[in-house]
C-alpha cells in the first residue's frame, strides 16, 4: 500500500481494545454454554455422589439446544421462536435422558428432576435471552470498509441489517476510489476491510498485507457473503469463475478421517435405529406386502452410477406411480433412507454430502447449470447441508436445483469435521420439522 494513511495512535489503541471484546458471535455462544453448564454443575456434584446418571442431563440439554437452533443468532430475534427452541430442546432432553435411566435401571430423583426442569424451562431461556439481547447488542460494532462494485450493495446491506447491528458499513467504494479514500480518512476507524477485487487471485492474502500490518483485517467479499448465508450465491460463482473453478477442482474425494467417521457413525446408527428399521419392515408387510426394498441407479462420485437402496414407499398401478399406504409416514420420518447405511459402508455414499439425483435430472442440470458437475466431486450423502437449509427439490425444476447447488457447493468448499458433525446433528431437527423434504 503506497498511499499515505492518516494515523492516530490513541484511536488505534481504543479500537484494538474493542476488537478484543468482540471478535465473533461464537464467543458469546461459548459464554452462554459455560453459564448453563455451571448451573447444572451445582446439582451434578450431588448426582456424582449418589452414583446416578443425572450428570449427563446438562450435556444432553446443550446438544439439544444446538440441534434445535436455540443458540443461533438469527433464532433469537423472535421471542416466540426463541422459547419454542428451548421448549423442544428441553422435551427432547428429558425423553432421551429418562430413556437412558430406564435402559440402565437407575432410580429417578424427584428433587433433581424438579431442579433440572426449572433450569431447562425457566432459568435457562431467561439467562440466554438476557445474554443475547443485552450483551451482544452492547458489544462494539465491527466497522467495515467495503471495496466492491455497486452490484454488491444490496447483499452487503442485507448482511449488515441482519447482523444485530454487529457490522456497520463506514464506506462503500470501488477500487478506483480506494487510494483517495485512504488518503483523506483515518484507517484506524476501520476494523474490517471487505474487498471483491483480486478475489480470483489465490494470493489474496499477500494483497491484504498492507491492511493487516495496520491492524485492519481484510477478507474476500466472497468469504464474507458465504459465511453469512451458509451458501455460495450463484451471483458469486458467476462473477468469480476462475477462482471457484480452481477451488472446486481441488476438492475431490473424501478425507480418510471422514470416511472413518462414516463407518463408525453408520454402525452406531444401525444399532440405535434397528428397532425402527424392524418396525418399518412390519408396517410395509402389514399394509403393502412384499417386496420390502427397492433399488435405483443414481449418479455417484464423479458421476459414476451405483445402486441406491431404500425401503419401498411407492407402487405402480396402471402405469402410474403412487405412494404406498405406509410410504408417506416412512418418507416423512426418512426411515425409507435407512437401507442407505449399507451404501455408506460399501463406500458408494457418505453420511453427509449432496443428495444423489435421478439420472435424468443429473444430465439436465449438468448441461443447464454452471458448476453443477462439481457437486459430484464428493460422494453423495444420506443427508446434507442443503437438506438442513433448503427445501425438497422436485424433478425437472432447474431453478430449484440451481438454488440447492448453492448450499451443496458451500459444504464441498468448507467441508470439515465440525461441519460434518453439525449437519448430522441438525438432521434431527430437519426430520422432526420436515425441512428439506
C-alpha positions as CSV (number, residue, x, y, z in Angstrom):
1,X,0.0,0.0,0.0
2,X,1.9,3.1,-1.3
3,X,-0.5,5.8,-0.1
4,X,-0.1,7.9,3.0
5,X,-2.6,6.9,5.7
6,X,-3.9,9.2,8.4
7,X,-2.9,7.6,11.7
8,X,-3.8,8.3,15.4
9,X,-2.2,6.0,17.9
10,X,-4.8,6.8,20.7
11,X,-7.7,5.9,18.5
12,X,-5.9,2.8,17.3
13,X,-5.4,1.5,20.9
14,X,-9.1,2.1,21.7
15,X,-10.2,0.2,18.6
16,X,-7.8,-2.6,19.4
17,X,-9.4,-3.0,22.8
18,X,-12.9,-3.0,21.3
19,X,-11.9,-5.7,18.8
20,X,-10.6,-7.9,21.6
21,X,-14.0,-7.7,23.2
22,X,-15.9,-8.5,20.0
23,X,-14.2,-10.9,17.7
24,X,-17.2,-13.1,16.8
25,X,-20.6,-14.3,17.9
26,X,-19.1,-17.6,18.7
27,X,-17.5,-16.1,21.9
28,X,-21.0,-15.3,23.2
29,X,-22.2,-18.8,22.5
30,X,-19.2,-20.2,24.5
31,X,-20.0,-17.9,27.4
32,X,-23.7,-18.9,27.3
33,X,-22.9,-22.6,27.2
34,X,-20.5,-22.2,30.2
35,X,-23.1,-20.4,32.2
36,X,-25.7,-23.1,31.6
37,X,-23.2,-25.9,32.4
38,X,-22.2,-24.2,35.7
39,X,-25.9,-24.1,36.7
40,X,-26.2,-27.8,36.1
41,X,-22.8,-28.4,37.8
42,X,-24.3,-27.4,41.1
43,X,-26.6,-30.4,41.0
44,X,-24.1,-32.6,39.2
45,X,-21.9,-32.8,42.4
46,X,-24.9,-34.3,44.1
47,X,-25.6,-36.6,41.2
48,X,-22.0,-37.9,41.2
49,X,-22.1,-38.5,44.9
50,X,-25.2,-40.6,44.5
51,X,-23.8,-42.6,41.6
52,X,-26.6,-41.9,39.1
53,X,-26.7,-40.6,35.5
54,X,-28.2,-37.1,36.2
55,X,-24.8,-35.5,35.5
56,X,-25.5,-36.3,31.8
57,X,-28.6,-34.2,31.5
58,X,-26.6,-30.9,31.1
59,X,-24.7,-32.1,28.0
60,X,-28.0,-33.6,26.6
61,X,-29.6,-30.2,27.0
62,X,-26.8,-28.2,25.4
63,X,-26.7,-30.6,22.4
64,X,-30.4,-30.4,22.0
65,X,-30.3,-26.6,22.1
66,X,-27.7,-26.7,19.4
67,X,-29.7,-29.1,17.3
68,X,-32.9,-27.1,17.5
69,X,-31.1,-23.8,16.9
70,X,-31.7,-22.3,20.4
71,X,-28.2,-20.9,20.3
72,X,-28.4,-19.5,16.8
73,X,-28.1,-15.7,16.4
74,X,-31.0,-15.3,13.9
75,X,-33.3,-17.5,16.0
76,X,-33.2,-15.2,19.0
77,X,-34.7,-12.1,17.3
78,X,-38.2,-13.5,17.8
79,X,-39.2,-14.3,21.4
80,X,-41.7,-16.9,20.4
81,X,-39.3,-18.7,18.1
82,X,-36.6,-18.4,20.7
83,X,-38.6,-20.0,23.5
84,X,-40.0,-22.7,21.2
85,X,-36.5,-23.9,20.5
86,X,-35.8,-24.1,24.3
87,X,-39.1,-25.9,24.9
88,X,-38.4,-28.5,22.2
89,X,-34.8,-28.9,23.4
90,X,-35.9,-29.5,27.0
91,X,-38.6,-32.0,26.0
92,X,-36.1,-33.9,23.8
93,X,-33.5,-33.9,26.5
94,X,-36.0,-35.3,29.1
95,X,-37.2,-38.0,26.7
96,X,-33.7,-39.1,25.8
97,X,-32.5,-38.8,29.4
98,X,-35.3,-40.8,31.1
99,X,-35.0,-43.4,28.3
100,X,-31.3,-43.7,29.3
101,X,-32.2,-44.0,33.0
102,X,-34.8,-46.7,32.2
103,X,-32.3,-48.6,30.0
104,X,-29.7,-48.8,32.8
105,X,-32.4,-49.1,35.5
106,X,-31.2,-46.1,37.5
107,X,-33.6,-44.5,40.0
108,X,-35.4,-41.3,39.3
109,X,-34.7,-38.4,41.7
110,X,-37.7,-36.2,42.2
111,X,-35.6,-33.4,43.6
112,X,-33.1,-33.4,40.8
113,X,-35.8,-33.7,38.2
114,X,-37.5,-30.6,39.6
115,X,-34.2,-28.7,39.7
116,X,-33.3,-29.5,36.1
117,X,-36.8,-28.7,34.9
118,X,-36.6,-25.2,36.4
119,X,-33.2,-24.6,34.7
120,X,-34.3,-26.1,31.4
121,X,-37.7,-24.5,31.1
122,X,-37.3,-21.2,33.0
123,X,-33.9,-20.0,34.2
124,X,-32.0,-21.3,31.1
125,X,-34.1,-19.5,28.5
126,X,-34.2,-16.3,30.6
127,X,-30.4,-16.2,31.0
128,X,-29.6,-17.0,27.4
129,X,-32.2,-14.4,26.2
130,X,-30.6,-11.8,28.5
131,X,-27.0,-12.6,27.3
132,X,-28.0,-12.4,23.6
133,X,-30.2,-9.3,23.8
134,X,-28.2,-7.3,26.2
135,X,-24.6,-8.5,25.9
136,X,-24.5,-8.8,22.1
137,X,-26.2,-5.5,21.4
138,X,-23.7,-3.8,23.7
139,X,-20.6,-5.2,22.1
140,X,-18.7,-2.7,19.9
141,X,-19.7,-2.7,16.2
142,X,-17.3,-4.1,13.5
143,X,-16.8,-1.1,11.3
144,X,-16.4,-2.1,7.7
145,X,-14.8,-0.6,4.6
146,X,-16.3,-2.3,1.5
147,X,-14.3,-2.1,-1.7
148,X,-16.6,-3.5,-4.4
149,X,-18.8,-2.6,-7.3
150,X,-22.3,-1.3,-6.7
151,X,-23.9,-4.6,-7.7
152,X,-22.9,-6.0,-4.3
153,X,-24.5,-3.1,-2.4
154,X,-27.9,-4.9,-1.7
155,X,-26.2,-8.1,-0.5
156,X,-23.8,-6.2,1.9
157,X,-26.7,-4.1,3.3
158,X,-28.8,-7.2,3.9
159,X,-25.9,-8.8,5.9
160,X,-25.4,-5.6,7.9
161,X,-29.2,-5.2,8.6
162,X,-29.5,-8.9,9.7
163,X,-26.4,-9.0,12.0
164,X,-27.9,-7.5,15.1
165,X,-26.0,-4.3,14.3
166,X,-22.6,-6.1,14.6
167,X,-21.5,-4.9,11.2
168,X,-21.5,-1.1,10.4
169,X,-20.7,-0.1,6.8
170,X,-18.5,3.0,7.2
171,X,-17.8,3.4,3.5
172,X,-18.7,1.6,0.2
173,X,-16.2,2.4,-2.5
174,X,-14.8,0.9,-5.7
175,X,-11.2,0.1,-6.4
176,X,-10.6,3.4,-8.2
177,X,-11.7,5.4,-5.2
178,X,-9.6,3.4,-2.7
179,X,-6.4,5.5,-2.8
180,X,-8.3,8.8,-2.5
181,X,-10.4,7.5,0.4
182,X,-7.4,6.2,2.3
183,X,-5.5,9.5,1.9
184,X,-8.4,11.5,3.4
185,X,-9.6,9.2,6.2
186,X,-8.2,7.7,9.3
187,X,-7.5,4.0,8.6
188,X,-7.9,3.1,12.2
189,X,-11.6,4.0,12.2
190,X,-11.9,0.7,10.2
191,X,-11.9,-2.8,11.8
192,X,-12.5,-4.8,8.7
193,X,-11.9,-4.3,5.0
194,X,-14.1,-6.4,2.7
195,X,-12.9,-6.5,-0.9
196,X,-14.2,-8.1,-4.1
197,X,-11.1,-7.0,-6.1
198,X,-8.4,-9.6,-6.7
199,X,-10.8,-12.2,-5.4
200,X,-9.8,-14.6,-8.2
201,X,-6.2,-14.5,-7.1
202,X,-5.1,-17.3,-4.9
203,X,-2.5,-14.9,-3.4
204,X,-5.2,-12.6,-2.0
205,X,-3.6,-12.9,1.5
206,X,-0.4,-11.2,0.1
207,X,-2.5,-8.4,-1.3
208,X,-4.1,-7.8,2.1
209,X,-0.8,-7.4,4.0
210,X,-0.9,-3.6,3.8
211,X,-4.1,-3.5,5.7
212,X,-3.2,-6.3,8.1
213,X,0.1,-4.5,9.1
214,X,-2.1,-1.6,10.3
215,X,-4.3,-3.9,12.4
216,X,-7.2,-3.9,9.9
217,X,-8.3,-7.4,8.9
218,X,-9.0,-7.8,5.2
219,X,-11.3,-10.6,3.8
220,X,-12.6,-11.7,0.5
221,X,-16.1,-10.5,-0.2
222,X,-16.9,-14.0,-1.3
223,X,-16.0,-15.5,2.0
224,X,-17.8,-12.8,3.9
225,X,-21.0,-13.5,1.9
226,X,-20.6,-17.3,2.1
227,X,-20.2,-17.3,5.9
228,X,-23.3,-15.2,6.4
229,X,-25.7,-17.0,4.1
230,X,-24.2,-20.5,4.6
231,X,-24.2,-20.9,0.8
232,X,-22.3,-19.7,-2.3
233,X,-24.8,-17.5,-4.2
234,X,-24.9,-18.1,-8.0
235,X,-24.0,-14.4,-8.4
236,X,-20.7,-15.1,-6.7
237,X,-20.0,-18.2,-8.7
238,X,-20.7,-16.4,-12.0
239,X,-18.6,-13.3,-11.1
240,X,-15.6,-15.3,-9.9
241,X,-15.5,-18.2,-12.2
242,X,-11.7,-18.6,-12.3
243,X,-11.3,-18.6,-8.6
244,X,-14.1,-21.1,-7.9
245,X,-13.1,-23.4,-10.7
246,X,-9.6,-23.6,-9.1
247,X,-11.1,-24.1,-5.6
248,X,-13.5,-26.9,-6.6
249,X,-11.0,-28.7,-8.9
250,X,-9.0,-29.3,-5.7
251,X,-12.0,-30.5,-3.7
252,X,-12.1,-34.2,-4.7
253,X,-12.9,-37.4,-2.9
254,X,-13.4,-38.0,0.8
255,X,-10.8,-37.4,3.6
256,X,-9.7,-40.5,5.5
257,X,-11.0,-39.1,8.8
258,X,-14.5,-38.5,7.4
259,X,-14.5,-42.0,5.8
260,X,-13.6,-43.4,9.2
261,X,-16.4,-41.4,10.9
262,X,-18.8,-42.6,8.2
263,X,-18.1,-46.2,9.1
264,X,-18.2,-45.7,12.9
265,X,-21.3,-43.5,13.0
266,X,-23.1,-45.8,10.5
267,X,-22.6,-48.8,12.7
268,X,-23.8,-46.8,15.7
269,X,-26.9,-45.6,13.8
270,X,-27.6,-49.2,12.8
271,X,-27.5,-50.2,16.4
272,X,-29.7,-47.3,17.7
273,X,-32.3,-47.4,14.8
274,X,-32.6,-51.2,14.5
275,X,-35.9,-51.2,16.3
276,X,-37.3,-48.5,14.0
277,X,-36.0,-50.4,10.9
278,X,-37.8,-53.6,12.1
279,X,-40.9,-51.5,12.7
280,X,-40.7,-50.0,9.2
281,X,-40.5,-53.5,7.7
282,X,-43.5,-54.6,9.7
283,X,-45.5,-51.6,8.5
284,X,-44.7,-52.4,4.9
285,X,-45.6,-56.0,5.4
286,X,-48.9,-55.3,7.1
287,X,-50.1,-52.5,4.8
288,X,-48.4,-53.2,1.5
289,X,-46.9,-56.7,1.4
290,X,-43.8,-57.7,-0.4
291,X,-41.2,-56.5,-1.5
292,X,-39.7,-54.5,1.4
293,X,-36.8,-53.0,-0.6
294,X,-36.2,-51.5,-3.9
295,X,-33.1,-50.0,-5.6
296,X,-32.4,-47.4,-8.3
297,X,-29.4,-46.4,-10.3
298,X,-28.1,-43.0,-9.3
299,X,-25.0,-41.0,-10.3
300,X,-22.4,-41.1,-7.6
301,X,-18.8,-39.9,-7.1
302,X,-17.6,-38.3,-10.4
303,X,-20.9,-39.2,-11.9
304,X,-20.2,-43.0,-11.8
305,X,-23.5,-44.9,-11.4
306,X,-24.3,-47.0,-8.4
307,X,-27.3,-48.8,-6.9
308,X,-29.0,-46.9,-4.1
309,X,-31.2,-48.9,-1.7
310,X,-34.4,-47.8,0.0
311,X,-37.4,-49.2,1.7
312,X,-40.3,-49.4,-0.7
313,X,-42.7,-46.5,-0.4
314,X,-44.1,-46.3,-3.9
315,X,-46.0,-48.7,-6.2
316,X,-47.1,-48.8,-9.8
317,X,-50.8,-49.1,-10.7
318,X,-52.0,-48.9,-14.3
319,X,-48.7,-47.3,-15.3
320,X,-48.9,-44.6,-12.6
321,X,-46.5,-44.3,-9.6
322,X,-48.4,-43.7,-6.4
323,X,-47.4,-43.8,-2.7
324,X,-48.0,-46.9,-0.7
325,X,-50.1,-46.8,2.4
326,X,-47.1,-46.9,4.7
327,X,-45.0,-44.7,2.3
328,X,-45.9,-41.2,3.4
329,X,-45.1,-41.7,7.1
330,X,-41.8,-43.5,6.3
331,X,-40.7,-40.8,3.9
332,X,-41.6,-38.0,6.4
333,X,-39.5,-39.7,9.1
334,X,-36.9,-40.6,6.5
335,X,-36.9,-44.2,7.6
336,X,-37.1,-45.2,3.9
337,X,-33.5,-44.0,3.7
338,X,-32.2,-46.4,6.4
339,X,-31.0,-49.1,3.9
340,X,-28.6,-46.5,2.5
341,X,-26.4,-47.2,5.6
342,X,-25.3,-50.2,3.5
343,X,-24.4,-47.8,0.7
344,X,-22.3,-45.8,3.1
345,X,-20.5,-49.0,4.5
346,X,-19.8,-50.1,0.9
347,X,-18.3,-46.7,0.1
348,X,-20.8,-45.6,-2.5
349,X,-22.1,-42.8,-0.3
350,X,-21.2,-40.7,2.7
351,X,-23.5,-39.9,5.6
352,X,-23.1,-36.2,4.7
353,X,-23.0,-34.9,1.2
354,X,-25.1,-33.7,-1.7
355,X,-28.2,-35.9,-2.2
356,X,-27.9,-38.1,-5.3
357,X,-30.1,-37.1,-8.3
358,X,-32.1,-39.1,-10.7
359,X,-30.0,-39.8,-13.8
360,X,-32.3,-37.6,-16.0
361,X,-32.0,-34.7,-13.5
362,X,-28.2,-35.2,-13.4
363,X,-27.9,-35.0,-17.2
364,X,-30.2,-31.9,-17.5
365,X,-28.6,-30.0,-14.7
366,X,-25.0,-30.6,-15.8
367,X,-25.9,-29.0,-19.1
368,X,-28.1,-26.2,-17.8
369,X,-26.3,-25.1,-14.6
370,X,-22.7,-24.0,-14.4
371,X,-20.6,-25.6,-11.7
372,X,-23.1,-28.4,-11.3
373,X,-20.6,-31.1,-12.1
374,X,-18.6,-30.1,-9.0
375,X,-21.4,-31.3,-6.9
376,X,-20.2,-34.8,-7.7
377,X,-16.6,-34.2,-6.6
378,X,-17.5,-35.8,-3.4
379,X,-19.6,-39.0,-2.7
380,X,-23.4,-38.3,-2.4
381,X,-24.8,-38.3,1.1
382,X,-27.8,-39.6,3.1
383,X,-28.2,-36.1,4.5
384,X,-26.6,-32.9,3.5
385,X,-26.1,-29.2,4.1
386,X,-28.9,-28.4,1.5
387,X,-31.3,-30.6,3.4
388,X,-30.8,-28.6,6.5
389,X,-31.1,-25.1,5.0
390,X,-33.2,-25.6,1.8
391,X,-36.4,-27.3,0.7
392,X,-37.1,-30.6,-1.1
393,X,-36.4,-30.2,-4.9
394,X,-38.9,-31.7,-7.4
395,X,-37.6,-33.3,-10.5
396,X,-37.3,-31.0,-13.6
397,X,-37.3,-27.8,-11.5
398,X,-34.0,-26.5,-12.8
399,X,-34.2,-23.2,-10.9
400,X,-34.6,-25.1,-7.6
401,X,-31.8,-27.4,-8.5
402,X,-29.6,-24.3,-9.0
403,X,-30.6,-22.8,-5.6
404,X,-29.9,-26.2,-3.9
405,X,-26.5,-26.2,-5.6
406,X,-25.5,-23.0,-3.8
407,X,-25.8,-24.9,-0.4
408,X,-24.1,-28.1,-1.7
409,X,-21.1,-26.2,-3.0
410,X,-20.8,-24.4,0.3
411,X,-20.5,-27.7,2.0
412,X,-18.0,-29.0,-0.5
413,X,-15.8,-25.9,-0.3
414,X,-15.9,-25.7,3.5
415,X,-16.1,-29.4,4.3
416,X,-14.6,-30.2,7.8
417,X,-15.2,-32.4,10.7
418,X,-17.2,-29.7,12.5
419,X,-19.5,-29.1,9.5
420,X,-19.9,-32.8,9.1
421,X,-21.0,-33.2,12.8
422,X,-23.1,-30.1,12.7
423,X,-25.0,-31.4,9.6
424,X,-25.6,-34.8,11.3
425,X,-27.0,-33.1,14.4
426,X,-29.2,-30.7,12.6
427,X,-30.6,-33.5,10.5
428,X,-32.6,-34.5,13.7
429,X,-34.3,-31.1,13.6
430,X,-35.0,-31.3,9.8
431,X,-36.6,-34.7,10.2
432,X,-38.9,-33.5,13.0
433,X,-39.9,-30.3,11.3
434,X,-39.9,-31.9,7.8
435,X,-37.3,-29.4,6.5
436,X,-35.6,-30.3,3.2
437,X,-38.4,-32.8,2.4
